[in-house]
Amino acid sequence: MKDTALNDTHIALGAKMVPFAGYNMPVQYEGVNIEHETVRNAVGVFDVSHMGEFLVEGPNALALIQKVSSNDASKLTVGRAQYSCFPNDTGGIVDDLIVYRVKEETYLLVVNASNIQKDWDWISAHNDVGAEMRDLSENYSLLAIQGPKAVEAMQSLTSIDLSAIKFYHFEVSDFAGIEHVIISATGYTGSGGFEIYCKNSEVKQIWDKVLEAGADFGIKPIGLAARDTLRLEMGYCLYGNDIDDTTSPIEAGLGWITKFSKDFINSENLQKEKERGPARKLIGFELEDRGIPRHGYDIVDSNGNKIGEVTSGTMSPSLGKGIGMGYVPAIFADEGSNIYIQIRKNAVPAKVVRPPFYKK
């Protein structure tokens, strides 16, 4: 089990630590609901240094990225980022990721912690164009400073205007006394804020200064449990739950990051699937009675026949009701459709809704 550079800090703060994707990670500090509301209403800071970072460089860097990823990275200018995925040969997804164009011929790929080796092997196996690749995952840390007060709370730590960084844009600048930090207007919570990429040797200084600068704004350290409830309220997919090697980006509702203006791995088959319509779709649903849907619970029709499974589910702290996602046959996927979630012996009625569940 690996530790992030802030492991001792989390323990000193009283975090409950759990194994996650091969790392010891803080799952919560004060409690999921408190931490969730902190991010929705003020500002919180997450240590997500378990994520993987690959540098792809050289004159053929873009050609490699275009081949292995579904989105059109040629649209990226320096200082912009893009959500994408790696399609596999069989219609599924190797991983989802964010692509950053750092320089003209330098790209940073940020991948899921549980897939670092798998992704590296996949990209390497398809690198027949001689792009230069470096795995920076072991040497870099990542903090997510999220919430509506993030800009105001963090402005004193940098010389750049944080409010000027648009969504999915980034700057390389000074932050918390450290030079050459990536400040990215990205995140996984739907409440705004930044992600900060720095070296492991720098992250403790940045963490301390972030908590100090945010003190007057009610900042708190936030664990992975609240990260999960926050992302689920937005309908954001979690790899391993809502998307995996067996789910296509088309049925997962990720057609918007699947661009057929270029050739990429399995693009021909995915284009055919998009044209004919997927047989099943990833839906969002809200329970109409009391109950908490959990990963793996059956989704059933009005006759009790199993039609799918819950891929992600929780009691929404913001809405006070059970919400979730899961795959069902396309005929059940229309907004407003009635389905049922099998919670122990009860088939609890639910309605298909279009995420995000939480609307600001």
N, C-alpha and C positions, 0 to 999 in steps of 0.2 A: 504493500500500500504506500503510495507516494503522499508527501505533504506539500502544500503550497508554501511559498515563502512567508505567509502570514499565519501559519498554523498555530504557533505559540501565542500570537496576538488573539486569535479567536478563542483559544482555551482560557486565556486570562480574562476575556470578556464574558465568560460563562456560557459560551456556545455549546449546544448539543452537537457533537461531531458524529458523522456517519460515513461509511464507505460509499463513494459514488464515483462510478467510471474509473475505478482504480486509484482514487484519491480520498484522503480524509477531508471531508468538507463540512462546513457549518450548516446544519439543516434549519436551526432556529436559535434565537437568543432569548427574547422575551416571550415569544409566542407568535404563531402564524398570523392570526387576525390583526394583532397590534402592528406587526411588521408590514402586512399588506396595506393597512390603512395609512401608515406612515408614507409609503411610496405613492399611494393614490392622492394624498392630500398635502404632502410636504416634500420630503426628500430622504432617500435612504441610499446606503452604499453596500454593494455586494462584492465579495471576492469571487470572481469566476476565472481564476488563473489556471484552472484545469483545462480550459479550452486549448485547442491546438492552433498553431500559427505556422504556415508554410510561406516561404518567399520564393516566388517564381520570377526569374529575371532573364534578360537577354533579348536579342532581336526576334526570337521565336516564342517568347513567353505568351503573347496573346494567342498565337496559333494553338498552343497546347491547351490554354484555358478555354478557348472556343470549342475545342474538340471534346473536352471532358465535362463541360458544364452546360446547363440547359438555357441559361439567360444569355443575352447578347452583350458580352463584355467589351465589344468594340465601341459601344455607346459611352463607356466610361472615360471621363477626362481626369487628369490628375486632381486629386482632392475629392473624388466621388467614390461611393461604395454601392454595392449591388447585392441583393439577395438572390441566391441561385441554388441549384442542386446538381449532384453528379448522377445522371441516369446510368443504370447498369444495362447489360445486354439483353435482359429478359423482361424488361418493362417496369422494373422497380427502381428504387433509389438507393445509391450507395451511401449518401449523406446529403444534408443540406448545409449551406455555408454562406459566408459573406466574402465577396471579392472587393478588395481595395486597390485602386490604382495609385501607387505611392509616387512613382516617377514615370517617365514616358515608357520605359521598358522594364518596370519593376512593379510587381503585383503582390499583395499580401492576401493569402487565403486563410480565413478563420473557420475552423472545423470543430465538430463536436468531440469532447474529450474521449468518449468511449470508442471513437472511430479513428483516432490519430494514426495508428499503424495501418489499419485497413485502407484509409484514404491515401496515405503516402504510397502504399504498395500499388493501389489502383492507378493513381496519377503516373507513378514511375513506369508502370507497365505500358502506359499509352504515350510515354514521352519519346516518340520516334523522331522528334524535330530538334532535339538537342537543346531544349530549354534548360537553363540552370535552376536547380532546385535546392533549397536549404530548409531543414526542419528546425524552427526556432522555439518549438513548444517548451522545451526544458528550461529555457533561459529567460522567458518572458512571462510577465504577470499581466492580469487584466482586471480592472475594477469597473463596475457599472454603477454610476451615480445617477439615480433615477428618481423622477418626481417633478411636479410642476414648479417647485422652488429651486430646482437644480441650477439653473442659469444664475439666478440672483445669489444663491449661496456660494457658488464656486467662482464668481467673477473676480474676486480679490486675489485668486491664486494664479492668474495668468494675465499676460499683457495683451492678448487678443480679445476681441468682442465676442463672447460666447453666444450672444443672442443672434449674431450674424451667421452662425453655422447652421445651414439648412439641414433638414432631415436627410439622412443618408449622404451627408457630406462630412468631411473631416479636415482638420488642420494638423500640421506637425509644428509644435511650438513649445514654449516654456509652460510648465505647470507645477505648482507647489515647490518651486525652487529647483526643478530638474529641467534640463534642456532636451529638446528633440523627443518630446512625448507625443504620441498620436492621441488627439482629442476628437472623438468621433460621435456625431449626433445620431447614434444608433442605440438599440436596446431591445429588451424582450418583455417590456412591461406595459406599453401603451400609454405611459404617463410622462413621456418626454425625458430628456436628460442626455447623459454622455457615457461613452465607454472610453476608458483610459488605458492605453497600452504602454508598458514601460518594462525596464529590465528588473529581474528579481531583486537585484541589489538596491533598487530605487523605490520599491513598492511600499516599504514600511514608512519611509518619510512621507510619501504621497498620502497613504492611508491616514496617518496621524494628522497631517495638515488638512485633509478633507473633513475629518471629524471636528477639528478645531474651527475651521471656517464655517461649517454647517451648524455649529452648536446653537446659534441664535435662531436658526430656521427649523429646529426640531429634528435634525438628522439622527438616524439610528443605523447601526449595522443590521443588515437583512440577510436571512438565510435562504437556502434553496427551496424550502417548503413554500415560502411566500412568493418566490420567483415562479414557482409552478402555478399557484392560484392566479397570480397576476397575468401570466401568459395565457392561461386557459380562458380567463375572462375576455381576452382579445381574440380568441380563436386561433392563436399561433400554434403551429404544429410542433410536437416534440418528437425528435428522432428516437425510434425504438418503441414508441407508443402509437402515434398517429401516422407516421411514415416509416417505411423500412424497405428492405430488399424486395418485398413482395407487393408493395403499393406503388402505383404509377403516379407521376405528378399530375396527370389529367384527372384521375379519380379523386386525388387528394385536394382538388381545387387549386392546384398550383399551375394551371395553364398560363397564368399571367407572368410566370418566370420561365416559361417554356417557349422559346422563340424559334419559329421555323423559317426565319430569314437566313439561316445558316445551317450547315450540317454539323451534327454532333452525335455522340454514341447513341444508337437506337432511335434517332430522330424520325426515321421513316415510319417505324411502327407506332411511335407515339403520335405522329401526325394523323395516321389512319384511325387511331383510337379517338382522337379529338374530333375527327370528322364524323365518325359513326356514333359517337357518344359512348361514354364508359358504362359498363353493365352495372357497376356499383359506384356509389359516391360517398365521400366523407361529409357527414352532416353535423350541424350543431343542434342541440336540443335543450329545452328547459323542462324540468319536472313541473307538473301541475298540482301534485300533492306533495306531502312531506316525504323526505327520503334523500339519501346521498348516493348518487351513482358512482361506482368505482370501476377502475380499469378491469376488464375481463367479464363484467356483468353482461348477461344476454340482453339483446334488444329483441322484442317479440312483437307480433302483430296482434290484432284484436281477438284472434282465436288462440293465442298463446304459442303460435309457431315461431321458432327462432328465425330471425331475419338478419341478425348481425350481432356485434359485440361492442361494448363501450371501450374505446381506445384511451380516452382520458375523461375523468369525471371528478367533481368536487362539490362541496357546498360553497357557493360564491359568497365571499365576505362582503362584497359591494352590493349584491342583489338580494342576499338572504334567501336564496333558493338553490336547489340542485341544478347544476348545469353539466354538460358533457359533450363529447364528440364520439362518433363511431361510423363505421361503414355499413350501409344498407343498400339493397337493390335500388336502382334508379327510380323505380315506380313509387318508392316510399320517401324519396329525397326532396320533394317539393316543399317549399316554405309553407308552414301551416299544417302539414300532414300530421296525423295522429299516430304515435307509436307508444310502446310501453317498455319500461325498463324493469327487468326481473330482479327485484331486490329481496333476497331470500325467498319467502313463499308468496310475496306480493308482486303483481304486475302493476307497477306504478305508471299512470298515464303521463305522457310527455308530448310536447309539441316541437316539431322541427322549426328551428329559427335560423336566421342568417347571422353568423358572427360578424362583428364583435358582440358579445353578450353585454359587455359594459360599454355604455356610451357616455362620453364626457358631458 
